[in-house]
Amino acid sequence: MKSTAISFKMHGASTGRHISSSTVKSRRGKFPKNYCFGSPTAGFMAMLLLLGFVHGGLSEEQPLVSAPLGFRIFGYDRGTAWISQNGDFAFGFFGDYADDGAGFAVGIWHNLPNIEQKVPVWVVGGGVRVSQNSTLQLSMDGSLVLMDASLHGLPVWSSNTAYLGVESATLMNNGNLVLMGSEGRVVWESFNSPTDTLLPGQPLSFPQSLQPSSPDSIASYYSFEINKRSGDITLVWEDNVTYWSSQLNHPADVGEVRLEEDGLLGLFDARGGLVWFSYSEDHRDPFVVFRRLRIDADGNLRIYSFDNVSSSWKVGWQAVQSQCHVFGSCGLYRVCGYNSTGPSCECLFQDSASDDCEKIADLGNCNTGFSMLILKQTFLYSLYPPHDVDVILSIDACRSYCLNDSSCFAVTAKNDGSGVCTIKGTNFISGYRHSSVPATSFLKVCLLPEAVSAQATNLHANTLPLEGRQHAAQMVGHKRSLMAGIVVLLLITASVFLTVEIIIVLFVLYRRRHTNVERSSPFGKDFGMNPHYSAIVRLSLEEVKELTKNFGNKLGSSIYRGVLPNKVLVAVKIFGDIPVSEREFFSLVSTLGSTHHRNLVSLKGFCNEPAHKVLVYEYISNGSLNQWLLDRKHCKGKDGLHLGLSIAIGIARALSYLHLECKQCIPHGNLKLENVLLDENMVAKVTCYGIHALLQKDAASSSESPLERDIYMLGLILLQIFAGKRYDDDVKLRDFAYHMCKVGKLGKFVDPRFLIGDEEVEGMERVVRLALWCMQSKPSLRPAIGEVVMVIEGALSLDMPPENEPSSVGVH
């Protein structure tokens, strides 16, 4: 058994409580030379402190260079922290569990005197929160593990370094938390898994990224990353919108980003050459003691400096100078503007029946028609999805187009001479407003003349002096007289041309019925061959027939392949005459249209006629997961195993998005092999989500909720993936898997083409155990979808579940 030696020195007789450790690491029975064996008091102190480190964690804030296996930090004592040897950084629990109920986080922060607020520079698990009785421990197997007391001590995060030779943990003087092996070998380090901050000297390389640690749904979409194609550093919203870039003149070999001690932020190519840089305002300022680069919750990237004279953090540089130019800066249904204090967020539209601006007008229930609200010097853009369509139209034509198109919610007309009209086909809208913005936007609202006119007047009208108002009243009188004459003239003209107009209308209708799909479909009306048009459109049944060549290419039960005029393939699902109201169907379309995730099949359009309900989805080329299992040609060995795990993770992430991240929770309701599709890159995409509950609304109630049913079906799919084939009897499959896993013969259950070695068997055993937990006959025992994702990704481990009762009922 290895012995552990510790060397101590006191910081001064007067303090008596701050103890510095210069060495805590494994040695073979040898103590440092400066350890005093002759002093029984010193020996007793060392023994007590050693026992405290291994069994009870730190008793108070104190520098500790290296912590041995078994080291713990407890959440119930927030005065406990691990301090780096130079005293610059601290590691431990932080946050106020009692105030906001969100729980504690665990991470590293600057150890600043007289500064109570702990600003983290790295957090465990990207900011995962735990209860106050939780524990962080360097386990005896060499893995750093965070265990949540509210989950009965289950691990919620791990460094995944078990049995890799870790012997100790070290909080370096530069803020890097390192797990060390023998002879100073680095097994794991926090610098390689950054969260929202880069410290001086810490490299960021592709595919690493920084993301705000804020749990806010808008902030979580921002990231700071390196563009693999151009070598630029970029600020990105999701994977679609780059709103800031280093804008290199020539593409560079992908390298790394570093913040230097003196305040220089540099982008270095693969050969170490500096290809882009920027300075903090206090570059080389001798009074600055700490710096950090952080992407904040508002989506901006900033260099912060701690001024030792004023004892405060200051912003020395930020990427986007105008905060309103950060994409989605104010969130949904708001526009970013400026007042005397700086950037501010205002409601895009405020419903007269509500005091908030959480949603814009419900256009599906407009009984009196539509009107267009004018927003001067305002630019609008869609957040979900962030693909707007640009066409060339005049301002009046741009407004009229949106007013007459049911798929349009708002437009922005640029008055900079370009004639660009930007069309928004989703009601998830944001934007910015400023006196220098050369654009006028129009927002579609329900026609309420008094309310709309009053609101438009309050927002945009210029106040006239008294004389101006009197003159305006006189002009109104003259206009009324002229209008009477104009009305008579119009009636005479209408009677003359009525016959001609009827003939023209009949001719147009005749031609329209016989024209091709490109001219009749809303996709082809103004956008022709634009493959990026992403607005959800309403189609007639005739248009659906033309897109699918009269339902000539059948993909499955009531599913047909079609081609849009812009050459984009779609899958058309026919429901026929289902017993749902028009309002319910429109609500479903609105809900499905607002879901956008890498592992979900997106909705492109719909048809709502009395006897036919149709949904038009994007076409996924590689068929269903059921076909993949039947094909028996999928990859073998490690490649096949990794593909199976990738598919499993994709399905779990899709469910997690539907259950947890959507504004309204969406149970799938009918998860099965046929409803999991694989694209050209073999990425799993879940389809037909959210429609089962509507179609089965009159069905008898079940003992389990739709969310619990989704978890059960996910478990069944996981077992079928790793068994390598489809099983019709889910109970027999589950019981067979349970028995093989319990007796340690999982190899007889798993598809033999997957098996390579013990490491692969261990990974699949974790997923099979998870599937068995998901398929527990008692819904209360099934894990939540968030836990499912963490287990599949390897962040959590779990034991064997209890055996199901023989009478348990599975899928029917």
N, C-alpha and C positions, 0 to 999 in steps of 0.2 A: 504493500500500500504506500502510495506517495505521501510524503509529508509536505506541509506548506509552511514557509517561513515568511515572516513579516518584519519589516524594519520601520521604526517609528521615530519621529522627532517632534518636539513640542514647539508651538509657535510663540511661546512666551509664557512665563510663569503666571502673569496676571490673567490671561484668558482661561487657561485650564481646560478648554473644551474643544478646540480645533486641533485635530490630529492629522498630520500629513503622512501618507504612506509613500515611501519611495520605491518599494518593491513588494509586490504580492504575486508570486508565481511559483510553480512547482520546482522544487530542488530535491536532490536525494540526500535528505538528512542534514544539509549544510545551512547554517544561518549566516546572515550578513555579518561582516566584521564589526560593524558599529552596534550590533546588538549586545546588550549588557547581560551576560549570563549571571554575573555576580550579584545582580539586584533582584531579589525575590519580588519586589513590587513591580518592576518592569516586566518580569516574566509572567506574573499573574495578569497584568494589564493586557499583554499580548495575547494570552490565552483567551481572555474574555472577549476581546475584539474579534479574534479569529472565529470563535463560536458564534458571535453576533453576525458576522459576514455570512457564514455558511448556513446557519439555521434561522436566523431572525432578520436578516437584511441589515441595512444601515440604521443605526439608532438616531442619527442626526446628520445634518449636512456636513460632509467632510471629504477632503480630497482622497481619492482612491485610484491609483494608477491602474492596477490590474485586479480583477475579481475572479476568484476561482469557481470551479463547477459547484453548483449548489447555491450560489449567491442569489439573494432575493431582495426585491423592493416591494413594499406594501402600500396599497392605495389609501388605507384608512389613516395614515399619518402623512399628510402632505408636507410636513416639515422635513420629510426624508428625501434626500436627493444625493445623487452620486456626482461629485464635483471633479472636474479634470485636474491634473496635477498643477497646472498654472492658474487654476481658479477661474478661467474664462468661461467655461461651459458647465452646465448642470444637466443631469439626466434623471427623470423620474416622472411621477404622476403630477398632472396639473389640471386646472378647471375647477368650477364651482358646482358640484353636483347638487347641492341643496337649493341653489338659486334657480337654475334653468331646467333642472331635471334631465339634462342631456347626458350626464355622466362625466367621468374623467377620461382624459386622453393621456397617453404616455409618449414622452419624446425628449428632445434635447433643446435647451434654450440658452441664451446668453446669461451668464451669472453676473448681473449688474448690481452694484451697491445702491441701496435706497430706491430701487425700481421694483415695485410690487408686481406689476403686470409681467407675466411670462410670455414673451413672444417666441413661439417655437421655431426652430430652424429645421427640424425633422421630427416627424411623428410616426409612431408605430401603426402599420396597416393603413396608412393614408389618412389617419384621424379617427380610427375606430374608437367608440366610447364604451366604457365599462363602468360597473358599479364601484362604490367606494371601498368595498372589502376585497377587491381584486388583487392579483399578485403577478408581478413580473419576475421570472426565474430563469437563471441559466441552468438548465437541467443537467443531470449527471451524464446524459447521453450526448451533451454538447450542443443542444438546441436552445435558443433564446425563445421563451414562450410567455405569452400574455394569457392569463386565465381569469375568466369573468366569474365572480362569485354568484351573480344573479343567474348564471347558467349552470349552477352546481359545480363550479370549478372547471368547466370545459374550456379548452383552449380556443381563443378567437383569433389568434395570430401566432405564427411561428417563423423563425428564420430558416427552417427546414435544413438544419445542419447536423441533424442527429447522426452519430457514428461517422463523422467526417474528420475526426481527429482534433476537435476543438478542446483546448485545455484551459482557456481563460478568456475573459472579456476585458477590453481596454477602451476607455474614453480618452481619445487623443487630445492633445492641446489645440488642434485645429477644429475640434468639434465633430470628428469622425468616430463613430462607435464601431469597434473592430472586434471580431471573434478570432482569436489567435490559436494556431496549432503549435507543434513543436518547432523549435529553432526560429521563432518569430514569423512563421508562415501565416499569411492572412487567408482565412477560410471564408469570411463574410465581412462586409463593411456597409455601413449606412450610406456612405458616399455613392455606392453603386445602386441604391434604390431611393433616389431623391423624391421628395413630396412636392412642396411648393417653393422651396428655397435652395439657392446655391450659395455656399460659403466660399471665401477666397481660397483659390487653389483647388476647389472641387470641380472636376470636369463633368460636363454633360455631353454625351455622345448619342448618336442614333442607335437604337430607337427609343432611348430614354426621353422623358418629357417632364415638365413641371405642370402641376394642376392645382388650382385653389383647393385648400383643405376644407373650405366652407361647404356644409351639406346643402346649401341653397340649390334648388333645381336649375336655376339659370347659371350660377357660377360654375357648376360642375361640368359645363360644356366647354369651358375655356381651357386652352393648353398652350404651353410654350415648348416648341420642338424644333428639330432640324429637318428641313425638307430634303428627303433622300435624293430627289431628282436634280435640284438646282444647287444644293449645299447651303442655301440660305437658312437663317434662323427666322422663325415665324411665330406670330400669335394667331391661333386658329380657333374658330368656333366649330365644335364637332370636327368632322373631317371635310367640311364643305366650304367654309368661308375663311379666307386668310385676310385679316383686317390690318395686319402690320407685317412688314418683312424688312430684312436688312438690305434687300434689293441689290445684290451683287451684279456688277457689270457683266461678268462672265461666270458661267457655272463652275463651281469648285468641287474638288473631291471631298466627300463627306468627312468632316473632322470632328472637332469638339468645341464647346463654348466654355470659357473660364472667366471668372471675375478675379482680377488681381488685387493684391493688398493695397495698392495705391489708388484704386478706384477705376481702373481701366477694365472695360468689358470687351473681350476680344473673341472673335470667331477664327479658329485656326483650321487650316485644311489638313488632309491626311498626312502631309509631310511636315507639319508643324509651322507652316508659314501663316502669318497674320493676314487674313483676307478682308476683315472688316473689324472696326473697333468704334467705341464711343467712350466718353469720359463722364465721370460724375463731376458735378460742379466743384466739389471740394477735393479734386484730384491732388494727391500728394500733400494734403493738409495734415500737418503734424499733430493737430489736436483730435483727429479722428482715431478712435481706438478700435472700433468694430465696423465692418461693412457686411452687407448681405444683398443678394439679388432675389426678389420674390415676385411671383405672379399673384396679385391680390384677387379678392372675390369679385371686384368690379371688372376683371378681365385685363387690367393694365399691368405692365411689367415695370418694376421700379428698382433702383439701387437706393438702399437705405444706409445712412451713416449715423453712428452714435458719436455725438459731440461730447467730449469729456468735460468741457467747460460748462455747458448748459445742462448736462446730464439728460439729453433728450435725443430721440431719433428724428432725423430729418431726411427728406427726399432729395437726393442729389441728381437724379436722372429718371425720366420715365419714357417709355417707348412711344406711346400715343399721346401727343401733346394736348390734343383736345379730347377730353374724356367722352364727349358725345359721339366721337368717331369710333369708339369701341363698339363692336357689333353687339346689339342686344343689351346695351349698357343699363337701360332702365327696365328691362324685362318686358313682359307681355302687356299689350294694350296701353303703352305709355310712350311718350316722346321725350327726348332729352333736350333741354334748353339751358339757358344761362340767366341767372339773376345777379344781384349785387354781390352775393357771397360765392358764386361759382356755379358749377353744373347743378341742375335740378331736374326732377322728373315730373311731368304733368300727364293727366289722363288724356289718352287719345280721343276717347268719347265717354261721356258720362250719361248713363241712362237716367231719364227723368224720374224713374221709379226707384232708383238706387242712389246711394251716396258714395259708392265706390266705382272703380273702373276695372273690375276684375274681368269683365267681358264686354265686347262690343254688342251692337244691336243684334237681336235674334232675328235674322232675315228670313228664316223659315216660317215665321209666324206673322209676317207683315200682311195685314188684311187690306191696307189702304194703298199699297204700292210702295215704291222706293223713292228716295231723294238722295242727293249727293252733298255731303257736308264739305265745305271748302276749307282747306288748311293751307294757308299761304306760307311761303318760305319754309316749307316742311318737306322732308324726304322720308318716305316710308319703305320698309322692307319686311319680308316674311321671315319668321323664325322657324317655322315647321312647315314644309322644308324650306331652307334658305335659298331656293332656286326661283327667282323671279324671271319673268319673260319680258324682253324688251322688243317693242315694235316702233315703227316710225309713224307718228300721228300728231296732228295739231293738238293744242290743249283742249279745245272744245270737242274734237273727235275722240280724244282720250277719255274725257269725262263721259261722253255719250256711249262709247263702247262698253265701259264698265256698268253703266246704268242699265243697259239692255242685255247684258250677259249674266245669266244666273250663276255662273261659276266664278265671277269676279267679285271680290270684296272691297278692293280699294285699288287706286292707281296713283302714280306719281308722274306728272308731266314736267320735264325739264324745260325751262325757258332760257337756256344758255345758247340757243341757236341750233342745237343738235336735233330737235324734234323727237327725242326719245320719250316713249311712253312706257313706263314700267308697270306691269300688271301683276297683281297679287291674287292668287287663286286659293288662298287659305286665310282664315280669320285670325290666325295667330300672328299678329302684326306688332311691330315696334317702329321706332324711327328717331329722327332728331330735327330740331328747329332752330334757326338762327337767321338774323337779318341778312347774312351774306349767302344764304343757301339759294341758288338759282333754280327753284322748283316750286310747283304748286301741286298739292296732293288733294285727292277727292276720296272721301270715305263714304261707302254706301250705308244708309240708315233707313229705317222705316219712315214712311211719309207721314209726319205729324206737323202740318204747316206751321202752327203757332209755336210749338216747342222748338222745332228745327230752326225756324226763322229767328226766334229769340236767341237761341244758342249761337247761331252763326253771327248774329249782330254783336253779341257780347264778345265773341272771340276775335272778329276780324274787321268790324265796321269802324270807320273813322268818325269821330264826333264832329258835327257841323255846328257853326255858330248860329245864333238866332236868325239873322238875316238869311243865311243859307237855307234854313229849314222853311222860312216863309216862301222863298223863291221856289223851293222844291214843291211846296203845296200847290202853288199856282201852276207849275208845270204838270202836276198830276191832273188838274182840271182840264188843261188843254189836251192831254193825252187821252182822257176819257172820251172827249168829243171825237177825236180822230179815230179812236177804236171803234165807235159806233159805225162810222162810215166804212171802215175797213171790213167790219163783219158783213155788211150788206154786199160789198164787192166780192168778198170771199164766197158767199152763198151763190151768187150768180155764176162765178167762175166754176164752182164745184158742180153745178148742174150741167154746164157745158162739157166738162171733161170727165164726168162720172162714167160714161160708157167706155171711154178710152182707158180709164184707170182699171175698170173691171177686166177688160181684155188683157191688159198688161199683167195683172195679178194672176189671172188664170194661166197665162203663158209661162210666167215664172214658176208657178207651182208645178206645171207639167214638166218643165225642164229640170226642176229640183228633184223630182221623183226618179228621173232617169240619168241624173249625173252620177259621177263616181264618188266613192267614199271620201276622197280627199276634199271634195267641195262640200259634201253634205255634213261631214263630221265637224263638231266644234274644234277638233284638233287642227283641221285643215283650213278653218275659216280665215285666220290671219297668220298662222304660224307655219303653215305649209309643211316643210320638211324639217322643222326644228326638232331634233331628237331629245332636247333637254326640257321640253315643255312638261311641267310637272303638276299643273293644276288638276284637281279632280273635276271631271266633266259629267254632265248629264246627257245621256243618249236616249234616242227613241228606239223602239224595238226594231224598226226598219234599219236603223243605222247599225245596231248590233248584228243583225243578219248579214249586212254587207261586210262588216268587219270580219265575220267568221265564215264568209262565203256560204251563207244559209246553213250554218252549223254543220259544215262538211268535214271538219277535222276534230274528231272527238278524242279527248285526252283521258277521260274517266267518266264516272257517273255524273251526268249533268254538267260536265266541264268541257269546254271547247277552246281550241287555239284560234287566235285572231291576229290580224296585222293592222296596226294603225297607219294612217297616211304618211307619218314620219318614219315608217319602216320599223317601228318598235313592236316587238311581239308581246301579246297579252294573253292571259288565260281568262275565259269568260265563264262564270258560274251562274247557271240558270236555277232559280228557285220556283218558278211558276207562280201560281196564285196562292201565296201563303197568308194565313190569317193574322196579318198585322196591319195596323192603320198606317196611313201615309206619314203621320207625324212620328210614329215609332220607327219607321224605316229611315226617314230623314235623320232622326237622332242617331240611329246605328251608323249611317254613312258618315255623319259628322264625327262620331267617335273614332271610327276606323280611319278616317282621313287624317286625324290628328296624331296617329301613332306612326312613329318613324324610328326604326331600329335596324341595325345591321343584320339581325337574325329574324326579322319579320318580313313577310312578303307585303309590299306596299300596294295600296288601293289606287287605281288609276281613274276609275269612273264607275257609273251606275246607270241603271234604267229602272224607272218606277212607273209602271203602267198597271191598270186595274187587275189584269190577269197575268202579269209577268213582273217579277222582281229579279234584277240582274246585278251582279257585282263584277267589275272588270279589274283584274289583278295584273301585276307585272308577271311576265312569263319567266319561269325558272327552268333552265335548259337540261339539267341532269336528272330530272324526274324525282320520284319520291324515295324516302328512306326504305320503304317496302321493296321497291324495285332494286335498290342497291343491295339489300340482303338477299333477294332472290337471284340476282345476277351471278353471285359467287365469283366475280372477277376482281373484287376489290383487293387492295394491296395486302401483301402478306407481311408477317414479321413485325418489326418495329414500325414500319411505315403504316401498316394496317392498324396497329394498336394506336398510334398517335392520331390517325385520322378518326378512329372511333371515339377517342377521347375528345378531339376537337369538335366532332358532331355533338357529343353529349354536352359539352360546355356551351355550345351555341344554343341548343334547345333550352338549357337551364337559364341562360342569360335572357333569352326571349321571354320566358315565363316570368323571370324576375322583373323585367321591364313592365310587362302587362300588370303584374300583381302590385308592384311597389312604386314604380316611377311615373306612371301615367297620372294625369290630373284626376281621372276617375278610374278606379280599379276595374280591370277587364279580365274576368276569368275566361280561359279558353273554352272549356266546356266539352270539347270533343277532340282532345289530343290523342293522336294515334299515328302509326307509321305512315299512313297515306297523307297525313297533314303536315309532314315534315319533308321539305323539298331541299335539293342540293343544287347549288348554282355551278357555274363553269369552274370555279375555284374550290369546289366541294365544301363550300360554306353552308351550314345548315340554316334554313329559313322556314319558320313556322307560318302556316297559312290557315285560313278559315277560323280565325280567332274571333271571339266575341259574338258570333252569330247563333251559336247553339242555344243559348239561354233565351233568345228572342223566339226562335222556332219552337222551343219546348216550354214556353211560358205557362201552358196549361197542364203540363205533366205533373204527376203526383210527386209530392215532396220526398226527398231522400234523407237518410240519416246523416249524410255528410254534405258539407258545403261544396259549391263548385270549385273553390280554391283547393280544398282537400282532395277533391276528385282529380284535379290537375296534377297534384303531387303523386297520387297513386299511379296515374297513367304515365307520368314521367319515369317512375321506378320501373314500370313494365317495359317501356321503351329501352331503358338502360340495359336491362337484362337481355333483351332481344338483340341489342347491338353486339354485346360481348359473347352471347351464345352463337352469334353468326347466322341466325335464321329466325323466321317468324314462328310464334307459337300461338295457337288459337285458345288453348286452355291456360289462362294466366295463373290460376291457383297451382296447377301442377308444376308449371315453370318456376314459380316462386318457391314452392316447397322443395323442388329438386335443387335449386340454387342454394337454398338455406342448408340443406343436408350436406352438400359437397363443401360448402364454405366452412361449416362447423367441424367437419372431420378432417379438414386440411387437404382436401382433394379437389381444389377449385379447377385444376387442370382438366378434370373430366367434364366440367361444365362449360368452360370457356372454349370458344372456337380454337382448335389446335393450330390454325394458321397464325394466330396472334402470339403464341407463346414462344419466347426466346430464352428467357432466363428468370432467375428468382426475382430480379428487380422489377420486371414487367408483371410477374404474377402478383407481387406486393401492391403495385399500383392498381391493378384491376381488382384486387381483393377489396381495396378501399371503396371503389365505385360500386362493386356488387353489394357490399354491406350497406352502402347508402341506398341502393335500390330496394333492398329488403326492408330498411327503415321506412322508405316511402310507401311500401306496399303493406304496411301494418293494417290489420283488419280494424283496429281501433283508430279512427282518424286523429284522436288527440295525441297519439304517439308519433305521428308523422312529422318530419321536420318542416320548418318554414323554408320558403324558396331561397331566402338569403343564406341560410345555413347550407342548403343543397349546393349552391354555387361555390361557396367557400370550400366544401369538401371535395368537389370535383376538381377545383383548381389547386388542391393540395394544401390549403391554408388551415384545414382542420382535419383531425383524425377522429375515428369513432369506433366503438366496440360493436360486437355482434348484437343485434336486436333480439328481443324475446321471441320465442317461437309462436307463430300464429295458431289460433284455435282451429281444429280440423273443420269446424263448421263455417269458417269464414267464407264470405261470398266475394267473388271477384267480378270480372267483367261479364256482362251479359250482352 
